[in-house]
Amino acid sequence: MKPNGRPFRQRTEHGWLSTDRTARAVSPLIGILAMIAITVVLAAVLAAGVNALGTGTSPPTASFDLAVDADQSTIELEHAGGDAIDVRELTMNVEIDGVALAAQPPIPFVGAEGFAEAPTGPFNARSDPIWRGGESGRVELASTNEPQLRPGESVTVTLTVDGHRIASLEETAK
């Protein structure tokens, strides 16, 4: 160190080199501390993101039985067991031989285009909206809903709750 308090500097082919060892020892320490701080901040951000993703609710788990009566134009689903389902969050899609019904059942409902009479059980908007094991719901297709239900045709019913598919059932109409 010079008497004026400035460090000795030496000219090299790449520029000036400080001969003050204390100045050179501080740079790596600052770099290490900066890297540790960045790592801690990134870990906190990552933990917050993972925690936010993990707070979603899982869809209910239940099993169902499907019965299709072509003579009566009815589709009946029985909740065979598992979690109770809030039908206000339920979407039911029906296909006959791979063709979606023109008017899908807006579960729960009382009167809807494409359906004759009010549905039964929890599919009826005037019923308890919680569908529990052992309970059945039935919809009757109107003659105006296409395609028509005929004996021998394959009927597929897909149930979703809040965008999560909870069941896909297939049955031959009798």
Backbone hydrogen bonds, N-H to C=O, Kabsch-Sander energy under -0.5 kcal/mol:
donor,donor_aa,acceptor,acceptor_aa,energy
2,K,6,R,-3.0
5,G,2,K,-2.1
10,Q,17,L,-3.0
12,T,15,G,-3.0
15,G,12,T,-1.1
17,L,10,Q,-2.9
19,T,8,F,-2.8
21,R,19,T,-0.9
24,R,20,D,-1.3
25,A,21,R,-1.6
26,V,22,T,-0.9
27,S,23,A,-0.9
29,L,25,A,-0.8
30,I,26,V,-2.5
31,G,27,S,-2.3
32,I,28,P,-2.5
33,L,29,L,-2.4
34,A,30,I,-2.4
35,M,31,G,-2.3
36,I,32,I,-2.3
37,A,33,L,-2.3
38,I,34,A,-2.4
39,T,35,M,-2.3
40,V,36,I,-2.4
41,V,37,A,-2.3
42,L,38,I,-2.7
43,A,39,T,-2.4
44,A,40,V,-2.1
45,V,41,V,-2.3
46,L,42,L,-2.6
47,A,43,A,-2.5
48,A,44,A,-2.2
49,G,45,V,-2.2
50,V,46,L,-2.5
51,N,47,A,-2.2
52,A,48,A,-2.1
53,L,49,G,-1.8
54,G,50,V,-1.7
55,T,52,A,-0.8
56,G,53,L,-0.9
62,A,60,P,-0.5
63,S,81,G,-2.9
65,D,78,E,-2.1
67,A,76,E,-2.5
69,D,74,T,-2.3
70,A,68,V,-0.6
73,S,69,D,-0.9
74,T,69,D,-2.1
75,I,139,V,-2.4
76,E,67,A,-3.1
77,L,137,G,-2.8
78,E,65,D,-2.6
79,H,135,E,-2.9
80,A,63,S,-2.0
80,A,78,E,-1.0
81,G,63,S,-1.1
83,D,61,T,-3.4
85,I,131,W,-2.6
87,V,85,I,-0.9
87,V,129,P,-3.1
89,E,86,D,-2.0
90,L,87,V,-1.0
91,T,160,T,-2.8
92,M,105,P,-0.6
93,N,158,T,-2.5
95,E,156,T,-2.5
96,I,99,V,-2.8
97,D,95,E,-0.5
97,D,154,S,-3.7
99,V,96,I,-1.7
100,A,98,G,-0.5
101,L,94,V,-2.4
102,A,146,E,-3.0
104,Q,102,A,-0.5
107,I,105,P,-1.8
109,F,123,F,-2.4
115,F,112,A,-1.8
116,A,140,E,-2.1
120,T,138,R,-2.2
123,F,120,T,-1.3
124,N,121,G,-1.9
125,A,109,F,-1.2
127,S,124,N,-2.0
131,W,85,I,-3.8
131,W,129,P,-0.7
132,R,130,I,-0.7
134,G,79,H,-4.1
135,E,132,R,-2.0
137,G,77,L,-2.5
139,V,75,I,-2.3
141,L,73,S,-3.1
141,L,139,V,-0.5
142,A,114,G,-2.3
145,N,142,A,-1.5
150,R,148,Q,-0.6
152,G,173,A,-3.0
153,E,150,R,-1.8
155,V,171,E,-3.3
156,T,95,E,-2.6
157,V,169,L,-2.7
158,T,93,N,-2.6
159,L,167,A,-2.8
160,T,91,T,-2.4
161,V,164,H,-2.7
162,D,89,E,-1.6
164,H,161,V,-2.1
165,R,163,G,-0.5
166,I,159,L,-2.6
167,A,159,L,-1.6
169,L,157,V,-3.1
171,E,155,V,-2.4
173,A,153,E,-3.2
174,K,68,V,-1.8
